[in-house]
Each structure stands twice: as structure tokens, then as C-alpha cells.
Amino acid sequence: MEYTYKTKGTCSSQISFEIREGRVYNVKFLGGCNGNLKAVSALVEGLTVEEVESRVKGIRCGFKSTSCSDQLATALREALDSANE
């Protein structure tokens, strides 16, 4: 399943990714800190949604209440939940 999520409260404006058999692939951020987000994408490749959530959910960026990685966790959960409806 391919999914695109419009972020809220971050420098990146969009995240696209695939979930296959509960695992995350091909994460791409639009905007944001290019090098850091490429690293996040590489580090979560092949992990389960739950593994990604446990590692990045709740991470904040500076004084913001969220971060690009936190938004990724939110997007993954939303995509997985919508697929199971």
C-alpha cells in the first residue's frame, strides 16, 4: 500500500511511503532537513510500523510539539489503521 501524508507543524510538508506486510519501505520526505531525513528514511527501511513508532513517536524538534520523525510515526499509524478498516 502506498500512502502520502501531509505533515503538520514541521519543516517538511509531506511524507510518502509504502507499507507491505506491516513493514515500512521507500520513505520520502518533501522539504525539511534533507540529510537528516534521508538518514531517518534509511534507518526505518524494513522495520514494522510498531518498531518505527517505538523509536520515533514523541520526538520533538526544538520548541515545536512535534518533529518530522514524530509525524512519520503518526502517518504510519494512520495508514495502517485506514488499511484495516
URKA-V618782 format. One record per pair of residues at least 12 apart in sequence whose C-alpha atoms are under 10 Angstrom apart, sorted by the first residue. I is the first residue (numbers start at 1). J is the second residue. Records with the same first field share a line. If there is no record, write none. Layout:
I = J ; J
//
This chain:
1 = 17 ; 18 ; 19 ; 20 ; 21 ; 22 ; 24 ; 25 ; 79 ; 80 ; 83
2 = 16 ; 17 ; 18 ; 19 ; 20 ; 25 ; 26 ; 79
3 = 15 ; 16 ; 17 ; 18 ; 19 ; 27 ; 75 ; 76 ; 78 ; 79 ; 80
4 = 16 ; 17 ; 18 ; 27 ; 28 ; 29 ; 75 ; 76 ; 79
5 = 17 ; 29 ; 71 ; 72 ; 74 ; 75 ; 76 ; 78 ; 79
6 = 29 ; 30 ; 71 ; 75
7 = 29 ; 30 ; 66 ; 67 ; 68 ; 70 ; 71 ; 72 ; 74 ; 75
8 = 66 ; 67 ; 68 ; 71
9 = 61 ; 64 ; 65 ; 66 ; 67 ; 68 ; 71
10 = 31 ; 32 ; 60 ; 61 ; 64 ; 65 ; 66 ; 67 ; 68 ; 69 ; 70 ; 71
11 = 29 ; 30 ; 31 ; 32 ; 33 ; 61 ; 67 ; 68
12 = 29 ; 30 ; 31 ; 32 ; 33 ; 34 ; 37 ; 67 ; 68 ; 71
13 = 29 ; 30 ; 31 ; 32 ; 68
14 = 28 ; 29 ; 30 ; 31 ; 32 ; 68 ; 71 ; 72 ; 75
15 = 27 ; 28 ; 29 ; 30 ; 31 ; 68 ; 71 ; 72 ; 75 ; 76
16 = 28 ; 29 ; 30 ; 72 ; 75 ; 76
17 = 29 ; 41 ; 45 ; 72 ; 75 ; 76 ; 79
18 = 45 ; 76 ; 79
19 = 46 ; 47 ; 48 ; 49 ; 76 ; 79 ; 80 ; 83
20 = 46 ; 48
21 = 48 ; 49
22 = 46 ; 47 ; 48 ; 49 ; 50 ; 76 ; 80
23 = 44 ; 45 ; 46 ; 47 ; 48 ; 49 ; 50 ; 51 ; 52 ; 76
24 = 41 ; 44 ; 45 ; 46 ; 47 ; 48 ; 49 ; 50 ; 51 ; 52 ; 76
25 = 41 ; 42 ; 44 ; 45 ; 46 ; 47 ; 48
26 = 41 ; 42 ; 44 ; 45 ; 46
27 = 40 ; 41 ; 42 ; 43 ; 44 ; 45 ; 72
28 = 40 ; 41 ; 42 ; 72
29 = 41 ; 68 ; 69 ; 72
31 = 68
32 = 67 ; 68
33 = 68
36 = 68 ; 69
37 = 68 ; 69
40 = 56 ; 68 ; 69 ; 72
41 = 69 ; 72
44 = 56
48 = 76
49 = 72 ; 73 ; 74 ; 75 ; 76 ; 77 ; 79 ; 80
50 = 73 ; 76 ; 77
51 = 73
52 = 69 ; 70 ; 72 ; 73 ; 76 ; 77
53 = 69 ; 70 ; 72 ; 73 ; 74 ; 76 ; 77
54 = 73
55 = 69 ; 70 ; 73
56 = 68 ; 69 ; 70 ; 71 ; 72 ; 73 ; 74
57 = 69 ; 70 ; 71 ; 72 ; 73 ; 74
58 = 70 ; 71 ; 73 ; 74
59 = 71 ; 73
//
